């Protein structure tokens, strides 16, 4: 993950999910973004009618860097058949990444379907699968980040557990992995801004930043995410703690609010950029 001396605004395609890739990239450039997280399915849809060279040209024209692929979803406890599908699309994304200058992909752990699984078993399965993905990444000069989910039925929710998964997985001796923190999942998991200090500096790779409406944390859904400063998350204190631990890198706004998907994409892009400007100087 590329680091900088400042906090850098970035946007995830989830914020404008239904906007085609080419329009999305043009809108975010006009809004002021120069870094983006592309999503798997939306990129594959684009490539049904366009080439990878077309994607490279659009990125180059708009001077936009792809910092990650989102995401290797729910990889850790799924069936072997499902994991084979995950493995295959992950390899495709890495091959595309090699051509467009993206070298990082994010892995998201599974929800718990089998209530009989012990925490030890969950850890064992997650580490085993994560190491398989790390080995694949090693073939393509890629890095794999780990992003816990805060929902109560997610298998890995906390910073501490995520760091343990990464630490144990790295015993394979391959490239280091790091932590992706999403403010939505950070707060719904019960963390507070001070908990950022639990993360070793070299392990905090990326921040997904978003706000949420005023509801009990255990009832929040992804669609309850809103522009920064329009919700109730203590984002100013979160940013303050980020600076105190000397985090240097991207703040990527990631909103899954379906109402935003129906708006003019340029308006959403501009509001996203302006909402980040409320909290950081760049």
VEXKEZA-758186 format. One line per field, with one value per atom (N, C-alpha, C): x, y, z; atom name. Coordinates in pm, whole numbers, m for minus. Layout:
<nuzas>
px: X  ... .
py: Y  ... .
pz: Z  ... .
a: CA  ... .
</nuzas>
This chain:
<nuzas>
px: 84  0  88  65  142  107  207  185  234  184  220  240  284  305  176  66  m61  m172  m289  m408  m464  m486  m524  m669  m752  m890  m899  m988  m1009  m1158  m1206  m1347  m1361  m1454  m1485  m1606  m1602  m1712  m1846  m1844  m1968  m2051  m1987  m2056  m2148  m2113  m2193  m2208  m2255  m2251  m2313  m2424  m2495  m2445  m2345  m2288  m2182  m2193  m2092  m1951  m1856  m1717  m1667  m1690  m1634  m1693  m1824  m1888  m1844  m1836  m1790  m1653  m1559  m1423  m1418  m1497  m1499  m1556  m1659  m1724  m1632  m1562  m1478  m1358  m1308  m1199  m1247  m1366  m1421  m1443  m1472  m1497  m1368  m1254  m1126  m1051  m1104  m1037  m932  m822  m718  m685  m763  m742  m877  m881  m1009  m991  m1097  m1107  m1214  m1173  m1268  m1328  m1450  m1519  m1517  m1518  m1504  m1612  m1737  m1845  m1863  m1852  m1871  m1758  m1636  m1526  m1546  m1589  m1616  m1727  m1828  m1935  m1878  m1791  m1728  m1650  m1580  m1494  m1570  m1702  m1783  m1792  m1782  m1796  m1670  m1575  m1453  m1332  m1217  m1091  m1021  m921  m839  m765  m726  m662  m756  m885  m982  m983  m981  m980  m853  m740  m612  m617  m675  m681  m768  m882  m970  m901  m833  m760  m649  m576  m466  m518  m625  m685  m725  m780  m830  m728  m609  m498  m542  m607  m659  m582  m543  m473  m572  m569  m650  m568  m614  m534  m570  m695  m732  m843  m853  m973  m1060  m1190  m1287  m1377  m1395  m1321  m1330  m1245  m1257  m1359  m1483  m1593  m1623  m1630  m1680  m1606  m1475  m1389  m1362  m1380  m1315  m1389  m1521  m1598  m1689  m1675  m1762  m1723  m1806  m1779  m1658  m1603  m1488  m1527  m1649  m1696  m1701  m1754  m1761  m1622  m1532  m1397  m1324  m1352  m1292  m1334  m1461  m1512  m1441  m1427  m1359  m1213  m1147  m1007  m992  m1082  m1073  m1092  m1193  m1211  m1101  m1046  m935  m814  m787  m675  m699  m823  m854  m828  m869  m849  m700  m623  m480  m414  m458  m403  m437  m561  m600  m520  m506  m431  m289  m226  m91  m83  m193  m195  m236  m307  m355  m287  m190  m114  m174  m264  m319  m249  m205  m131  m186  m307  m363  m508  m546  m683  m726  m854  m906  m987  m958  m1030  m1123  m1247  m1349  m1395  m1390  m1427  m1577  m1610  m1748  m1836  m1965  m2062  m2070  m2121  m2130  m2266  m2263  m2386  m2400  m2286  m2285  m2256  m2359  m2344  m2264  m2235  m2157  m2006  m1967  m1824  m1767  m1653  m1585  m1499  m1457  m1368  m1236  m1189  m1065  m1081  m1194  m1218  m1227  m1297  m1309  m1173  m1087  m952  m874  m883  m808  m851  m981  m1031  m990  m1001  m971  m823  m737  m592  m555  m610  m580  m619  m738  m786  m707  m678  m604  m464  m404  m272  m278  m386  m403  m410  m484  m495  m361  m289  m157  m60  m69  18  m15  m145  m185  m134  m150  m105  45  121  265  303  219  245  231  150  120  170  264  320  209  114  2  14  m60  m73  m219  m242  m379  m403  m502  m542  m660  m677  m784  m878  m1007  m1106  m1213  m1212  m1316  m1449  m1558  m1692  m1751  m1821  m1871  m2004  m2073  m2203  m2191  m2293  m2285  m2265  m2309  m2295  m2173  m2081  m1957  m1857  m1780  m1689  m1569  m1521  m1409  m1452  m1463  m1518  m1417  m1329  m1247  m1108  m1048  m910  m816  m835  m744  m747  m867  m878  m820  m843  m792  m640  m580  m434  m377  m451  m405  m411  m518  m529  m412  m381  m271  m138  m117  10  31  m71  m59  m42  m111  m102  36  101  232  343  308  408  444  369  405  529  574  696  680  558  535  518  482  464  371  402  320  178  84  m54  m84  m194  m229  m378  m416  m553  m623  m745  m831  m937  m943  m1041  m1151  m1274  m1391  m1461  m1482  m1541  m1678  m1754  m1885  m1868  m1779  m1759  m1680  m1593  m1516  m1610  m1704  m1795  m1903  m1955  m2058  m2001  m1870  m1806  m1781  m1810  m1795  m1664  m1586  m1459  m1482  m1382  m1380  m1252  m1246  m1129  m994  m990  m865  m810  m899  m856  m766  m764  m671  m527  m501  m365  m322  m415  m381  m313  m320  m273  m129  m36  100  98  183  183  192  274  294  179  84  m28  m157  m159  m278  m261  m325  m302  m396  m520  m620  m739  m799  m919  m1035  m1140  m1268  m1345  m1385  m1447  m1590  m1679  m1820  m1886  m2003  m2083  m2210  m2293  m2417  m2525  m2649  m2762  m2773  m2854  m2867  m2962  m2904  m2978  m2892  m2951  m2868  m2766  m2642  m2535  m2566  m2632  m2658  m2773  m2834  m2941  m2900  m2780  m2735  m2713  m2752  m2729  m2637  m2575  m2486  m2557  m2685  m2760  m2784  m2750  m2764  m2642  m2544  m2426  m2463  m2400  m2426  m2294  m2301  m2183  m2123  m1993  m1923  m1976  m2003  m2054  m2205  m2272  m2418  m2477  m2392  m2437  m2388  m2375  m2346  m2211  m2136  m2006  m1912  m1827  m1732  m1610  m1633  m1528  m1415  m1448  m1341  m1241  m1292  m1205  m1131  m1198  m1134  m1015  m1035  m927  m815  m853  m754  m663  m722  m642  m560  m613  m535  m407  m422  m305  m208  m262  m175  m91  m144  m65  16  8  87  50  m80  m127  m106  m46  m18  m66  m176  m228  m367  m444  m572  m688  m782  m914  m1013  m1072  m1158  m1304  m1383  m1524  m1598  m1668  m1736  m1878  m1972  m2112  m2193  m2275  m2362  m2508  m2525  m2659  m2729  m2831  m2900  m2967  m3002  m3062  m2961  m2835  m2732  m2712  m2732  m2713  m2811  m2922  m3025  m3003  m2906  m2878  m2782  m2769  m2671  m2533  m2460  m2331  m2228  m2233  m2139  m2170  m2298  m2337  m2288  m2303  m2258  m2106  m2036  m1890  m1844  m1907  m1868  m1902  m2019  m2057  m1964  m1922  m1828  m1696  m1646  m1518  m1529  m1635  m1653  m1668  m1731  m1749  m1617  m1525  m1393  m1316  m1332  m1261  m1299  m1416  m1456  m1364  m1300  m1227  m1076  m1028  m882  m839  m714  m654  m561  m572  m483  m467 .
py: m119  0  124  216  338  429  484  576  715  816  953  1029  1154  1236  1301  1281  1341  1237  1274  1192  1222  1119  1137  1095  1183  1144  1040  945  837  804  734  696  552  481  344  343  260  256  220  161  131  256  372  497  534  487  514  383  282  144  123  189  164  250  333  417  337  326  252  303  214  245  371  381  493  627  630  753  783  679  694  758  709  762  907  941  1079  1172  1127  1210  1234  1129  1147  1235  1229  1320  1464  1491  1627  1676  1581  1618  1646  1595  1621  1499  1379  1256  1213  1158  1102  957  903  764  697  569  499  354  299  155  102  16  m44  m171  m199  m318  m428  m550  m668  m678  m688  m716  m603  m480  m366  m360  m399  m403  m514  m630  m740  m703  m631  m586  m492  m401  m309  m386  m491  m566  m659  m670  m747  m675  m542  m463  m382  m382  m303  m391  m340  m412  m356  m430  m379  m253  m249  m128  m8  m32  77  130  38  78  156  108  178  319  334  465  562  513  599  643  550  582  683  660  750  889  892  1019  1103  1037  1108  1114  1058  1058  1000  886  820  692  673  552  457  331  227  172  197  156  16  m28  m164  m218  m350  m419  m451  m429  m473  m577  m687  m745  m896  m965  m1110  m1132  m1159  m1152  m1287  m1284  m1396  m1525  m1517  m1626  m1735  m1704  m1785  m1911  m1909  m2025  m2085  m2041  m2090  m2232  m2292  m2428  m2428  m2547  m2557  m2513  m2544  m2503  m2351  m2287  m2141  m2080  m2143  m2089  m2102  m2207  m2221  m2106  m2069  m1954  m1827  m1809  m1692  m1687  m1801  m1811  m1771  m1820  m1793  m1645  m1581  m1440  m1354  m1399  m1327  m1328  m1443  m1452  m1362  m1357  m1268  m1123  m1083  m944  m912  m1006  m983  m969  m1047  m1037  m901  m856  m723  m616  m634  m538  m519  m628  m620  m528  m517  m436  m291  m264  m127  m59  m127  m64  m77  m173  m200  m323  m315  m428  m475  m431  m467  m510  m612  m660  m683  m665  m673  m800  m873  m996  m971  m1017  m996  m1132  m1153  m1284  m1312  m1438  m1486  m1449  m1456  m1456  m1596  m1608  m1738  m1802  m1909  m1985  m2104  m2163  m2280  m2233  m2229  m2180  m2275  m2394  m2491  m2471  m2383  m2358  m2286  m2334  m2267  m2154  m2065  m1957  m2012  m2118  m2182  m2233  m2297  m2346  m2232  m2126  m2010  m1953  m1942  m1892  m1985  m2115  m2211  m2204  m2203  m2196  m2065  m1955  m1824  m1812  m1858  m1853  m1939  m2060  m2150  m2088  m2034  m1974  m1847  m1767  m1643  m1673  m1780  m1818  m1865  m1930  m1970  m1846  m1746  m1621  m1548  m1552  m1488  m1556  m1687  m1760  m1723  m1711  m1669  m1528  m1439  m1301  m1295  m1383  m1385  m1413  m1490  m1523  m1400  m1305  m1189  m1056  m1066  m946  m859  m924  m855  m861  m772  m773  m798  m866  m894  m827  m738  m675  m749  m735  m804  m700  m712  m616  m685  m667  m725  m652  m723  m665  m655  m547  m524  m586  m641  m701  m814  m830  m926  m1070  m1102  m1240  m1260  m1164  m1183  m1264  m1345  m1436  m1366  m1259  m1181  m1034  m979  m844  m744  m787  m693  m672  m559  m530  m639  m675  m771  m906  m955  m1083  m1073  m962  m944  m944  m876  m873  m1011  m1089  m1226  m1311  m1296  m1369  m1335  m1207  m1163  m1217  m1206  m1253  m1401  m1481  m1626  m1660  m1588  m1616  m1585  m1484  m1443  m1541  m1644  m1747  m1828  m1802  m1867  m1803  m1690  m1627  m1543  m1524  m1446  m1298  m1219  m1075  m1042  m934  m893  m860  m877  m833  m722  m650  m539  m531  m436  m422  m309  m336  m234  m201  m77  m36  47  2  74  134  265  329  269  231  169  42  m45  m172  m154  m55  m23  13  101  144  42  m27  m128  m248  m269  m376  m334  m209  m163  m93  m62  7  156  219  365  416  546  599  568  558  527  389  300  164  161  269  275  259  296  288  144  49  m92  m148  m72  m123  m78  m172  m133  m48  51  146  78  m26  m89  m182  m199  m290  m216  m85  m9  40  m29  m5  98  97  178  204  323  357  373  294  320  411  527  624  654  656  680  719  777  813  729  738  660  733  703  768  723  794  771  655  539  417  336  245  154  85  76  22  m118  m200  m338  m349  m237  m239  m171  m111  m41  m136  m93  m166  m81  m147  m75  43  28  134  254  242  354  445  416  502  634  742  874  950  1062  1146  1186  1206  1239  1369  1365  1482  1491  1399  1400  1290  1220  1114  1136  1026  1037  977  920  865  978  953  1054  1062  1110  1107  1204  1319  1415  1353  1281  1215  1099  1030  920  973  1083  1143  1192  1250  1297  1183  1067  952  895  902  860  942  1072  1161  1135  1104  1079  953  854  734  746  868  899  812  786  717  810  756  833  754  795  721  766  672  705  698  792  786  767  649  615  614  702  709  594  516  396  393  437  444  346  267  173  220  351  408  406  323  305  434  523  651  734  725  800  746  616  556  611  667  720  866  930  1071  1089  1213  1247  1207  1120  1072  1182  1288  1398  1470  1483  1544  1459  1328  1238  1245  1247  1255  1384  1496  1624  1630  1579  1579  1488  1378  1289  1359  1428  1498  1610  1686  1796  1745  1629  1577  1531  1482  1446  1573  1679  1804  1862  1827  1878  1827  1713  1647  1645  1669  1667  1785  1820  1923  1858  1895  1841  1941 .
pz: 0  0  0  m94  m102  14  79  189  148  217  187  317  304  423  471  399  436  424  476  456  318  240  100  79  21  m7  m118  m99  m195  m193  m293  m296  m343  m282  m319  m411  m512  m609  m545  m425  m355  m330  m322  m297  m413  m532  m652  m730  m661  m708  m846  m875  m1001  m1115  m1089  m1195  m1270  m1402  m1479  m1453  m1460  m1426  m1497  m1627  m1701  m1657  m1627  m1580  m1437  m1356  m1218  m1212  m1293  m1290  m1338  m1438  m1486  m1379  m1309  m1207  m1087  m1044  m925  m956  m1081  m1119  m1114  m1167  m1164  m1022  m931  m791  m716  m765  m700  m653  m677  m634  m736  m682  m767  m728  m634  m592  m578  m613  m617  m574  m516  m493  m588  m677  m770  m711  m751  m703  m808  m757  m841  m950  m909  m1004  m1104  m1057  m1146  m1250  m1210  m1306  m1407  m1360  m1453  m1551  m1505  m1595  m1702  m1661  m1755  m1862  m1819  m1910  m2004  m1985  m2080  m2215  m2211  m2333  m2365  m2272  m2291  m2263  m2302  m2278  m2154  m2108  m1999  m2044  m2170  m2222  m2215  m2239  m2226  m2083  m1987  m1847  m1815  m1864  m1842  m1898  m2015  m2079  m2001  m1950  m1871  m1743  m1678  m1555  m1583  m1692  m1729  m1766  m1843  m1886  m1765  m1666  m1548  m1435  m1460  m1362  m1228  m1234  m1115  m1089  m963  m922  m855  m896  m830  m714  m591  m476  m426  m446  m406  m495  m491  m537  m415  m428  m328  m394  m343  m233  m248  m174  m160  m49  m87  9  75  209  288  254  258  211  314  441  544  586  583  632  526  404  297  257  174  126  33  9  m82  m223  m263  m396  m406  m304  m302  m297  m221  m211  m345  m419  m553  m643  m636  m712  m668  m538  m483  m529  m522  m563  m710  m793  m937  m968  m907  m938  m876  m765  m705  m798  m857  m952  m1073  m1121  m1234  m1199  m1078  m1036  m1024  m975  m963  m1100  m1195  m1331  m1392  m1371  m1420  m1347  m1215  m1135  m1184  m1226  m1279  m1401  m1473  m1595  m1573  m1462  m1440  m1321  m1259  m1152  m1014  m996  m863  m807  m678  m622  m487  m451  m321  m335  m260  m261  m116  m89  47  65  174  206  325  313  415  468  599  657  649  670  655  774  750  859  917  1038  1105  1075  998  969  1064  1099  1187  1330  1413  1551  1639  1588  1665  1651  1561  1543  1665  1713  1823  1768  1857  1814  1762  1823  1777  1634  1606  1470  1370  1408  1320  1286  1387  1364  1272  1296  1215  1069  1044  907  839  914  857  822  910  886  766  760  650  515  510  385  352  452  429  375  425  375  229  192  52  m37  7  m69  m73  37  42  m55  m63  m156  m300  m330  m463  m491  m394  m411  m438  m374  m392  m537  m606  m747  m837  m793  m878  m819  m726  m663  m603  m540  m476  m325  m259  m113  m79  34  77  212  215  340  401  531  603  664  633  683  766  899  983  963  987  980  1119  1146  1281  1313  1213  1239  1341  1424  1534  1487  1366  1317  1228  1232  1155  1237  1169  1237  1300  1238  1291  1294  1417  1431  1485  1572  1648  1586  1624  1586  1638  1764  1826  1753  1723  1653  1512  1447  1311  1309  1404  1412  1440  1521  1548  1422  1344  1218  1127  1115  1030  1081  1211  1270  1246  1270  1250  1103  1016  873  819  875  826  863  937  967  843  732  606  543  599  550  425  379  257  290  190  204  321  390  504  460  550  529  628  603  690  712  796  842  767  725  666  769  812  911  843  860  811  933  932  1050  1085  984  1008  1091  1047  1117  1247  1249  1368  1483  1457  1563  1593  1491  1518  1594  1585  1662  1807  1840  1978  2009  1906  1928  1951  2011  2023  1960  1927  1855  1920  2052  2121  2082  2039  2004  1881  1805  1692  1739  1862  1916  1942  1928  1942  1818  1710  1581  1555  1533  1496  1369  1364  1253  1117  1107  977  938  1030  1002  965  978  940  797  705  564  502  547  477  569  554  627  529  549  485  579  531  620  577  675  649  779  769  884  878  983  985  1062  1028  1093  1238  1314  1458  1485  1501  1535  1631  1708  1788  1699  1746  1662  1609  1691  1648  1548  1514  1413  1283  1281  1161  1044  925  802  713  615  525  459  430  364  455  583  678  677  594  584  517  564  507  492  423  404  539  540  664  724  854  922  923  854  850  938  1012  1100  1241  1314  1458  1499  1405  1442  1486  1588  1635  1543  1422  1321  1350  1409  1442  1539  1638  1734  1670  1578  1504  1425  1351  1273  1365  1478  1575  1618  1647  1689  1574  1454  1337  1327  1345  1335  1450  1568  1684  1666  1594  1568  1439  1379  1260  1140  1127  1006  887  783  662  541  484  370  332  279  219  318  300  362  248  242  129  172  115  152  84  166  117  172  90  130  46  111  41  45  53  66  m70  m82  m210  m258  m165  m206  m284  m246  m316  m458  m476  m607  m710  m663  m753  m789  m724  m748  m865  m910  m1012  m960  m1031  m979  m957  m1036  m1014  m883  m851  m725  m608  m618  m511  m496  m609  m605  m537  m573  m515  m366  m328  m186  m106  m167  m99  m72  m174  m160  m57  m65  30  172  189  324  385  302  353  392  312  339  475  526  658  770  743  852  835  714  695  611  624  541  441  316  214  103 .
a: N  CA  C  N  CA  C  N  CA  C  N  CA  C  N  CA  C  N  CA  C  N  CA  C  N  CA  C  N  CA  C  N  CA  C  N  CA  C  N  CA  C  N  CA  C  N  CA  C  N  CA  C  N  CA  C  N  CA  C  N  CA  C  N  CA  C  N  CA  C  N  CA  C  N  CA  C  N  CA  C  N  CA  C  N  CA  C  N  CA  C  N  CA  C  N  CA  C  N  CA  C  N  CA  C  N  CA  C  N  CA  C  N  CA  C  N  CA  C  N  CA  C  N  CA  C  N  CA  C  N  CA  C  N  CA  C  N  CA  C  N  CA  C  N  CA  C  N  CA  C  N  CA  C  N  CA  C  N  CA  C  N  CA  C  N  CA  C  N  CA  C  N  CA  C  N  CA  C  N  CA  C  N  CA  C  N  CA  C  N  CA  C  N  CA  C  N  CA  C  N  CA  C  N  CA  C  N  CA  C  N  CA  C  N  CA  C  N  CA  C  N  CA  C  N  CA  C  N  CA  C  N  CA  C  N  CA  C  N  CA  C  N  CA  C  N  CA  C  N  CA  C  N  CA  C  N  CA  C  N  CA  C  N  CA  C  N  CA  C  N  CA  C  N  CA  C  N  CA  C  N  CA  C  N  CA  C  N  CA  C  N  CA  C  N  CA  C  N  CA  C  N  CA  C  N  CA  C  N  CA  C  N  CA  C  N  CA  C  N  CA  C  N  CA  C  N  CA  C  N  CA  C  N  CA  C  N  CA  C  N  CA  C  N  CA  C  N  CA  C  N  CA  C  N  CA  C  N  CA  C  N  CA  C  N  CA  C  N  CA  C  N  CA  C  N  CA  C  N  CA  C  N  CA  C  N  CA  C  N  CA  C  N  CA  C  N  CA  C  N  CA  C  N  CA  C  N  CA  C  N  CA  C  N  CA  C  N  CA  C  N  CA  C  N  CA  C  N  CA  C  N  CA  C  N  CA  C  N  CA  C  N  CA  C  N  CA  C  N  CA  C  N  CA  C  N  CA  C  N  CA  C  N  CA  C  N  CA  C  N  CA  C  N  CA  C  N  CA  C  N  CA  C  N  CA  C  N  CA  C  N  CA  C  N  CA  C  N  CA  C  N  CA  C  N  CA  C  N  CA  C  N  CA  C  N  CA  C  N  CA  C  N  CA  C  N  CA  C  N  CA  C  N  CA  C  N  CA  C  N  CA  C  N  CA  C  N  CA  C  N  CA  C  N  CA  C  N  CA  C  N  CA  C  N  CA  C  N  CA  C  N  CA  C  N  CA  C  N  CA  C  N  CA  C  N  CA  C  N  CA  C  N  CA  C  N  CA  C  N  CA  C  N  CA  C  N  CA  C  N  CA  C  N  CA  C  N  CA  C  N  CA  C  N  CA  C  N  CA  C  N  CA  C  N  CA  C  N  CA  C  N  CA  C  N  CA  C  N  CA  C  N  CA  C  N  CA  C  N  CA  C  N  CA  C  N  CA  C  N  CA  C  N  CA  C  N  CA  C  N  CA  C  N  CA  C  N  CA  C  N  CA  C  N  CA  C  N  CA  C  N  CA  C  N  CA  C  N  CA  C  N  CA  C  N  CA  C  N  CA  C  N  CA  C  N  CA  C  N  CA  C  N  CA  C  N  CA  C  N  CA  C  N  CA  C  N  CA  C  N  CA  C  N  CA  C  N  CA  C  N  CA  C  N  CA  C  N  CA  C  N  CA  C  N  CA  C  N  CA  C  N  CA  C  N  CA  C  N  CA  C  N  CA  C  N  CA  C  N  CA  C  N  CA  C  N  CA  C  N  CA  C  N  CA  C  N  CA  C  N  CA  C  N  CA  C  N  CA  C  N  CA  C  N  CA  C  N  CA  C  N  CA  C  N  CA  C  N  CA  C  N  CA  C  N  CA  C  N  CA  C  N  CA  C  N  CA  C  N  CA  C  N  CA  C  N  CA  C  N  CA  C  N  CA  C  N  CA  C  N  CA  C  N  CA  C  N  CA  C  N  CA  C  N  CA  C  N  CA  C  N  CA  C  N  CA  C  N  CA  C  N  CA  C  N  CA  C  N  CA  C  N  CA  C  N  CA  C  N  CA  C  N  CA  C  N  CA  C  N  CA  C  N  CA  C  N  CA  C  N  CA  C  N  CA  C  N  CA  C  N  CA  C  N  CA  C  N  CA  C  N  CA  C  N  CA  C .
</nuzas>
